[in-house]
Amino acid sequence: MNEEEVFREELAKIKEMIQSGEGELSKETVKEVFSRMDLDESQLEMIMEYLKGKLDGDDEEGSEEKELASEDSKYLSLYLEEIRGLKTLTDGQKRALFMAAVNGEKPAKEELMEGLLTQVVDIAKMYAGQGVPMEDLIGEGNVALAVSMEVIEQEDDPKEAEEMVAAMIMKAMEELVNEDSLSKDAFEEWAEKANEVLDKAEEMSKELLRKVTISELCNEAGFTEEFVREVINVTGGKIEYLDLENNS
């Protein structure tokens, strides 16, 4: 039984437990199910959300792809078709390859990388819907997978090596999601300041009964000239309350 089959089996157990009223989904349950992986709190929360989504769904075949955004679903279908012909590893084959990879055997690393591409996809699905395209998540995960093969010899035990590879893939995707979130926050902050420039220019123009210069706006509102000019460039120079010809 491979990791994906084990995951689905455990998921079915949790669902049956909840539906029968014998218990509820908890972080302790997730820790137990994924005990082989050294997960931090944020990764546990991510898996919790993924499991909740699965439990709330109808579990029909293909429903997971339907929950993805249209572009993500389209890319995922094409990508899965692209890697469909790659060899699927049994648990025994995977253990043997990890053992050989830890011992520095290059062919084993290459075969292991191919065999773990589907695992990258499974992990990417947990981070879907958070602003980062599936294509980018899988791409980042594949890079992390390749990097993990370069450092896999640092592990003494094949099982620890397997945990390390999965953890590196998850960390790479998590950082990508966080980076995207920070970028959006920065843009929203910039947009808010840009609106302040426009509002202040309008306010001063109405008070002075004329267009205001960049210098006047900066002196009055405390904006830097560099930022005001950036706003002007973004708006295509179409700020009706600013005198763009007189910079004094």
C-alpha positions in Angstrom: 0.0 0.0 0.0 1.5 3.4 -1.0 1.3 6.6 0.9 -1.7 7.9 -1.0 -3.7 4.8 -0.3 -2.8 4.9 3.4 -3.8 8.6 3.5 -7.2 7.8 1.9 -7.7 4.8 4.2 -7.1 6.9 7.3 -9.3 9.7 5.9 -12.1 7.2 5.5 -11.6 6.0 9.1 -11.8 9.6 10.4 -14.9 10.3 8.4 -16.6 7.1 9.6 -15.7 8.0 13.2 -17.2 11.5 12.9 -20.3 10.4 11.1 -21.0 7.7 13.7 -20.6 10.2 16.5 -17.7 8.2 18.1 -15.4 11.2 18.0 -14.4 14.4 16.2 -11.6 15.6 14.0 -8.8 17.0 16.2 -5.2 18.0 16.0 -4.3 15.0 18.1 -5.9 12.7 15.6 -4.0 14.4 12.7 -0.7 14.1 14.6 -1.4 10.4 15.1 -2.3 9.8 11.5 0.8 11.7 10.2 3.1 10.6 13.0 5.8 9.6 10.6 6.2 13.2 9.5 7.9 15.9 11.6 5.2 18.6 11.2 5.2 22.0 12.7 2.0 23.7 13.9 1.3 25.6 10.7 1.6 22.4 8.6 -0.7 20.6 11.0 -3.3 23.4 10.6 -3.0 23.1 6.9 -3.7 19.4 7.0 -6.6 20.0 9.3 -8.2 22.4 6.9 -7.6 20.0 4.0 -9.2 17.1 6.0 -12.2 19.3 7.0 -12.7 20.2 3.4 -12.6 16.6 2.4 -15.0 15.6 5.2 -17.4 18.4 4.3 -17.4 17.4 0.6 -19.5 14.6 -1.1 -16.3 12.5 -1.7 -17.5 11.8 -5.2 -14.8 10.7 -7.7 -13.2 13.8 -9.1 -14.9 16.2 -6.6 -11.4 17.3 -5.4 -10.6 18.7 -8.8 -14.0 20.4 -9.0 -13.2 22.3 -5.9 -10.1 23.8 -7.5 -10.2 27.1 -9.4 -10.8 26.6 -13.1 -7.2 27.3 -14.2 -5.8 25.2 -11.4 -8.1 22.3 -12.4 -7.1 22.6 -16.0 -3.4 22.7 -15.3 -3.7 19.8 -12.8 -5.4 17.6 -15.4 -2.8 18.3 -18.0 0.1 17.8 -15.5 -1.3 14.5 -14.2 -1.7 13.3 -17.8 1.9 14.3 -18.5 3.3 12.2 -15.6 0.8 9.4 -15.9 3.3 7.2 -17.7 5.9 7.4 -14.9 6.6 4.4 -12.8 4.4 4.1 -9.6 6.5 2.9 -6.7 5.3 0.2 -4.3 6.1 0.7 -0.6 8.9 -1.9 -0.9 10.4 -0.2 -3.9 10.2 3.1 -2.2 12.0 1.8 0.9 14.7 0.3 -1.2 15.2 3.4 -3.2 15.4 5.6 -0.1 18.0 3.2 1.3 20.1 3.4 -1.8 19.6 7.2 -2.1 20.9 7.7 1.5 23.9 5.7 0.5 24.6 8.1 -2.4 23.5 6.1 -5.4 22.6 8.5 -8.1 20.3 6.2 -10.2 18.2 5.6 -7.1 17.9 9.3 -6.5 16.7 9.9 -10.1 14.2 7.0 -9.9 13.0 8.2 -6.5 12.4 11.8 -7.8 10.2 10.5 -10.6 8.3 8.2 -8.2 7.6 11.1 -5.8 6.2 13.5 -8.3 2.6 12.4 -7.5 3.4 13.1 -3.8 4.3 16.7 -4.7 0.9 17.0 -6.4 -0.9 15.6 -3.3 0.9 18.1 -1.1 0.2 21.0 -3.5 -3.6 20.2 -3.2 -3.4 21.1 0.5 -2.1 24.5 -0.3 -4.5 25.2 -3.2 -7.0 28.1 -3.0 -4.6 30.4 -1.1 -3.7 32.7 -3.9 -0.8 30.8 -5.4 -1.6 29.0 -8.8 -1.3 25.2 -8.7 1.3 25.4 -11.4 3.6 27.4 -9.1 2.9 25.2 -6.1 3.9 22.1 -8.0 6.9 23.8 -9.6 8.2 24.9 -6.2 7.5 21.5 -4.8 9.4 19.8 -7.6 12.4 22.1 -7.0 12.3 21.2 -3.3 12.2 17.6 -4.2 15.3 17.9 -6.4 17.1 19.8 -3.7 16.2 17.2 -1.1 17.9 14.6 -3.3 21.1 16.6 -3.0 21.1 16.5 0.8 19.4 13.2 1.4 22.8 11.6 2.2 22.9 13.7 5.4 20.2 11.4 6.8 21.3 8.1 8.4 17.9 6.3 8.3 15.8 5.8 5.1 12.6 6.5 7.1 14.0 9.8 8.4 15.1 10.6 4.8 11.5 10.1 3.6 10.2 12.4 6.3 12.8 15.0 5.4 11.8 15.0 1.8 8.1 15.5 2.5 8.9 18.2 5.1 11.1 20.1 2.5 8.3 20.0 -0.1 5.7 21.3 2.4 8.0 24.0 3.7 8.8 25.2 0.1 5.1 25.5 -0.7 4.3 27.1 2.6 6.9 29.8 2.1 5.6 30.4 -1.4 2.0 30.9 0.0 3.3 33.2 2.8 5.4 35.2 0.3 2.4 35.7 -1.9 0.3 36.8 1.0 3.0 39.3 2.1 3.1 40.7 -1.5 -0.6 41.2 -1.5 -0.5 42.9 1.8 2.2 45.2 0.6 0.2 46.0 -2.5 -2.9 46.8 -0.5 -0.9 49.1 1.7 0.6 50.9 -1.3 -2.9 51.2 -2.9 -4.2 52.7 0.3 -1.5 55.3 0.4 -2.0 56.0 -3.3 -5.7 56.8 -2.6 -4.5 59.2 0.1 -2.5 61.0 -2.5 -5.5 61.3 -4.8 -7.8 62.4 -2.0 -5.4 65.0 -0.6 -4.8 66.4 -4.1 -8.5 66.8 -4.6 -9.0 68.4 -1.2 -6.2 70.9 -1.7 -7.3 71.7 -5.2 -10.8 72.6 -4.0 -9.5 74.7 -1.2 -7.0 76.6 -3.5 -9.4 76.7 -6.5 -6.7 75.5 -8.7 -4.5 72.5 -9.4 -1.8 71.8 -6.8 1.9 71.2 -7.5 3.7 68.0 -6.5 5.8 70.1 -4.1 2.7 71.7 -2.5 1.2 68.2 -2.0 4.3 66.8 -0.5 4.8 69.7 1.9 1.2 69.7 3.0 0.6 66.0 3.4 4.1 64.6 4.1 4.3 62.4 1.0 7.7 61.9 -0.6 8.0 63.2 -4.2 9.2 59.8 -5.3 6.0 58.1 -4.0 3.8 60.8 -5.6 5.5 60.4 -9.0 5.1 56.6 -8.6 1.3 57.1 -8.2 1.3 59.5 -11.2 3.1 56.8 -13.3 0.6 54.1 -12.3 -2.4 56.3 -13.1 -0.9 57.3 -16.5 -0.5 60.9 -15.4 -4.2 61.3 -15.2 -4.7 63.0 -11.8 -6.8 66.0 -12.6 -6.1 67.9 -9.4 -2.3 67.9 -9.9 -0.4 70.4 -11.8 2.1 68.1 -13.6 3.8 70.9 -15.6 4.7 73.1 -12.6 7.0 71.2 -10.3 8.0 74.1 -8.1 
